[in-house]
């Protein structure tokens, strides 16, 4: 299995992001950016800068049996500690883990590589759980209990966070969401109306990260191509509300991200959204042992070839879901979401999977 290469995204001073969700008000933003939206941003940037033929060439290659690369969603990070989605698996707890803060399980959304490794190996996580004061002999917490990491990983947190007492560290915010005022002016009456757009900002030393796994033979779409386009994407920005400056970033290559090997396992953990191929469904990728959450994705397409249109709705498996390995790691495909009456070119939603194998069996 090829390495998962990690790239840190660094927002500029005073910068931020707006990651909206279908049906949500502008006053809300997520702290992560799903992989299908990242694929859309990448292909849209390619089409704008190199033309429709270049974008279609990449899409055609992504629809082959061996896509050149796969992407994770964008997830938060603090310093040198990337956070991964909470796996859809029960906590492996011994006797000491039976009593934990009542809202711990509901708050938790992200785990560090150290916690994820223990979780997937089904090792006892009881010593890493917090007490009522959020103290733990081996674990620590950020963002009000939303993020869980090991005590050893504290040294890689930014600034002086490593020396902060556990009961204070849990209140340390990796990210924050604040509404920013905007004004719209009516063209005829010149009347103004104030509205607010949420902006996601990160503490100093924090930001986002993305993982990339390249195929054995990526052809022209190898690491050099990806890094060049990541640079362009950083200047263009990702997400919404980009006209006032949201979404831009610089990046740093951080090398392979160590994750469990999972030899001999029968399930895999998704680090991206996933649209199973028909043959994967027939092989039982969602069979016994699979535990997943669906995201129903719609929204408007934007193309220079025609007016904005509402895309067809598609169901994707969320990152953090656990699926069966039907003959290997899940691959996924590009879901065709071309609306009725649109003929300029096909419209796709990226459902290529990036997953890591889970050791052992996940059968219920």
URQUIRA-V221128 format. One record per residue. N is the residue number from 0. RES is the residue in one small letter. OMEGA is omega as a letter, one per 30 degrees, with the letter a starting at -180 (999 if undefined). NEAR is the number of other C-alpha atoms within 12 Angstrom. Layout:
{{N | RES | OMEGA | NEAR} {N | RES | OMEGA | NEAR}}
//
This chain:
{{0 | x | a | 18} {1 | x | l | 24} {2 | x | l | 23} {3 | x | a | 30} {4 | x | a | 28} {5 | x | l | 35} {6 | x | l | 37} {7 | x | l | 36} {8 | x | a | 41} {9 | x | l | 37} {10 | x | l | 34} {11 | x | l | 25} {12 | x | a | 18} {13 | x | a | 19} {14 | x | l | 26} {15 | x | a | 42} {16 | x | l | 46} {17 | x | a | 39} {18 | x | a | 35} {19 | x | l | 29} {20 | x | a | 25} {21 | x | l | 21} {22 | x | a | 14} {23 | x | l | 15} {24 | x | l | 17} {25 | x | a | 26} {26 | x | a | 24} {27 | x | l | 25} {28 | x | l | 32} {29 | x | l | 30} {30 | x | l | 37} {31 | x | a | 39} {32 | x | a | 36} {33 | x | a | 42} {34 | x | l | 41} {35 | x | l | 43} {36 | x | l | 35} {37 | x | l | 36} {38 | x | a | 39} {39 | x | l | 32} {40 | x | a | 31} {41 | x | a | 36} {42 | x | l | 37} {43 | x | l | 34} {44 | x | l | 30} {45 | x | l | 28} {46 | x | a | 24} {47 | x | a | 21} {48 | x | a | 17} {49 | x | l | 18} {50 | x | a | 18} {51 | x | a | 22} {52 | x | l | 17} {53 | x | l | 21} {54 | x | l | 28} {55 | x | l | 21} {56 | x | l | 21} {57 | x | l | 33} {58 | x | l | 34} {59 | x | l | 20} {60 | x | l | 24} {61 | x | a | 34} {62 | x | l | 26} {63 | x | l | 20} {64 | x | l | 18} {65 | x | l | 22} {66 | x | a | 33} {67 | x | l | 31} {68 | x | l | 37} {69 | x | a | 46} {70 | x | l | 45} {71 | x | l | 44} {72 | x | l | 39} {73 | x | a | 39} {74 | x | l | 42} {75 | x | l | 46} {76 | x | l | 43} {77 | x | a | 42} {78 | x | a | 31} {79 | x | a | 31} {80 | x | l | 40} {81 | x | l | 43} {82 | x | a | 47} {83 | x | a | 44} {84 | x | l | 39} {85 | x | a | 37} {86 | x | l | 41} {87 | x | l | 32} {88 | x | l | 31} {89 | x | l | 19} {90 | x | l | 27} {91 | x | a | 25} {92 | x | l | 21} {93 | x | a | 17} {94 | x | a | 13} {95 | x | a | 18} {96 | x | a | 22} {97 | x | a | 18} {98 | x | l | 18} {99 | x | l | 26} {100 | x | a | 20} {101 | x | a | 17} {102 | x | a | 16} {103 | x | a | 27} {104 | x | a | 24} {105 | x | a | 15} {106 | x | a | 20} {107 | x | l | 30} {108 | x | a | 30} {109 | x | l | 39} {110 | x | l | 38} {111 | x | l | 42} {112 | x | l | 29} {113 | x | l | 32} {114 | x | a | 41} {115 | x | l | 41} {116 | x | l | 31} {117 | x | a | 28} {118 | x | a | 34} {119 | x | l | 38} {120 | x | a | 26} {121 | x | l | 25} {122 | x | a | 21} {123 | x | l | 24} {124 | x | a | 33} {125 | x | l | 26} {126 | x | a | 27} {127 | x | a | 34} {128 | x | a | 38} {129 | x | l | 37} {130 | x | a | 28} {131 | x | l | 17} {132 | x | a | 21} {133 | x | l | 31} {134 | x | a | 28} {135 | x | a | 29} {136 | x | a | 20} {137 | x | a | 25} {138 | x | l | 33} {139 | x | a | 44} {140 | x | l | 48} {141 | x | l | 43} {142 | x | l | 32} {143 | x | a | 29} {144 | x | l | 37} {145 | x | a | 33} {146 | x | a | 40} {147 | x | l | 46} {148 | x | a | 47} {149 | x | l | 36} {150 | x | l | 32} {151 | x | a | 19} {152 | x | l | 27} {153 | x | a | 32} {154 | x | a | 20} {155 | x | l | 23} {156 | x | a | 35} {157 | x | l | 26} {158 | x | a | 18} {159 | x | a | 16} {160 | x | a | 30} {161 | x | a | 26} {162 | x | a | 17} {163 | x | l | 22} {164 | x | a | 21} {165 | x | a | 32} {166 | x | l | 23} {167 | x | a | 21} {168 | x | a | 32} {169 | x | l | 34} {170 | x | l | 23} {171 | x | a | 31} {172 | x | l | 31} {173 | x | l | 37} {174 | x | l | 33} {175 | x | l | 27} {176 | x | a | 25} {177 | x | l | 21} {178 | x | l | 22} {179 | x | a | 24} {180 | x | l | 17} {181 | x | l | 19} {182 | x | l | 14} {183 | x | a | 14} {184 | x | l | 13} {185 | x | a | 11} {186 | x | a | 9} {187 | x | a | 7} {188 | x | a | 9} {189 | x | l | 10} {190 | x | a | 11} {191 | x | l | 13} {192 | x | a | 14} {193 | x | l | 14} {194 | x | a | 16} {195 | x | l | 21} {196 | x | a | 29} {197 | x | l | 31} {198 | x | l | 35} {199 | x | l | 39} {200 | x | a | 36} {201 | x | l | 33} {202 | x | l | 30} {203 | x | a | 26} {204 | x | a | 29} {205 | x | a | 35} {206 | x | a | 44} {207 | x | l | 43} {208 | x | l | 42} {209 | x | l | 42} {210 | x | a | 44} {211 | x | l | 39} {212 | x | a | 36} {213 | x | l | 31} {214 | x | l | 27} {215 | x | l | 17} {216 | x | a | 16} {217 | x | a | 24} {218 | x | a | 19} {219 | x | a | 18} {220 | x | l | 27} {221 | x | a | 22} {222 | x | a | 27} {223 | x | l | 15} {224 | x | a | 20} {225 | x | a | 32} {226 | x | l | 25} {227 | x | a | 19} {228 | x | l | 28} {229 | x | l | 36} {230 | x | l | 25} {231 | x | l | 26} {232 | x | l | 30} {233 | x | l | 31} {234 | x | a | 23} {235 | x | a | 27} {236 | x | l | 35} {237 | x | a | 41} {238 | x | a | 38} {239 | x | l | 30} {240 | x | a | 29} {241 | x | a | 22} {242 | x | l | 15} {243 | x | l | 19} {244 | x | l | 24} {245 | x | l | 30} {246 | x | a | 36} {247 | x | a | 34} {248 | x | l | 32} {249 | x | a | 29} {250 | x | l | 27} {251 | x | l | 23} {252 | x | a | 25} {253 | x | l | 21} {254 | x | a | 19} {255 | x | l | 19} {256 | x | a | 30} {257 | x | l | 21} {258 | x | a | 33} {259 | x | l | 29} {260 | x | l | 25} {261 | x | a | 26} {262 | x | l | 21} {263 | x | l | 18} {264 | x | a | 27} {265 | x | l | 32} {266 | x | a | 42} {267 | x | l | 47} {268 | x | l | 48} {269 | x | l | 47} {270 | x | l | 47} {271 | x | l | 45} {272 | x | a | 49} {273 | x | l | 50} {274 | x | a | 40} {275 | x | l | 36} {276 | x | l | 27} {277 | x | a | 18} {278 | x | l | 17} {279 | x | l | 25} {280 | x | l | 22} {281 | x | l | 14} {282 | x | l | 19} {283 | x | a | 23} {284 | x | l | 35} {285 | x | a | 33} {286 | x | a | 22} {287 | x | a | 20} {288 | x | l | 28} {289 | x | l | 31} {290 | x | a | 28} {291 | x | l | 30} {292 | x | a | 23} {293 | x | l | 20} {294 | x | l | 25} {295 | x | a | 22} {296 | x | l | 32} {297 | x | a | 27} {298 | x | a | 24} {299 | x | l | 22} {300 | x | l | 28} {301 | x | a | 24} {302 | x | l | 26} {303 | x | a | 15} {304 | x | a | 18} {305 | x | a | 14} {306 | x | l | 15} {307 | x | l | 14} {308 | x | l | 23} {309 | x | l | 21} {310 | x | l | 28} {311 | x | l | 24} {312 | x | l | 23} {313 | x | l | 28} {314 | x | l | 25} {315 | x | l | 34} {316 | x | a | 39} {317 | x | l | 39} {318 | x | a | 43} {319 | x | l | 39} {320 | x | l | 38} {321 | x | a | 45} {322 | x | l | 50} {323 | x | l | 39} {324 | x | a | 40} {325 | x | a | 29} {326 | x | a | 20} {327 | x | l | 26} {328 | x | l | 33} {329 | x | a | 43} {330 | x | a | 43} {331 | x | a | 40} {332 | x | l | 34} {333 | x | a | 38} {334 | x | l | 33} {335 | x | a | 24} {336 | x | a | 28} {337 | x | a | 26} {338 | x | l | 23} {339 | x | l | 16} {340 | x | l | 15} {341 | x | a | 21} {342 | x | a | 14} {343 | x | l | 17} {344 | x | l | 23} {345 | x | l | 25} {346 | x | a | 34} {347 | x | l | 34} {348 | x | a | 42} {349 | x | l | 42} {350 | x | l | 44} {351 | x | a | 47} {352 | x | l | 48} {353 | x | a | 47} {354 | x | l | 46} {355 | x | a | 44} {356 | x | l | 36} {357 | x | l | 39} {358 | x | l | 27} {359 | x | a | 23} {360 | x | l | 25} {361 | x | a | 30} {362 | x | a | 21} {363 | x | 999 | 13}}
//
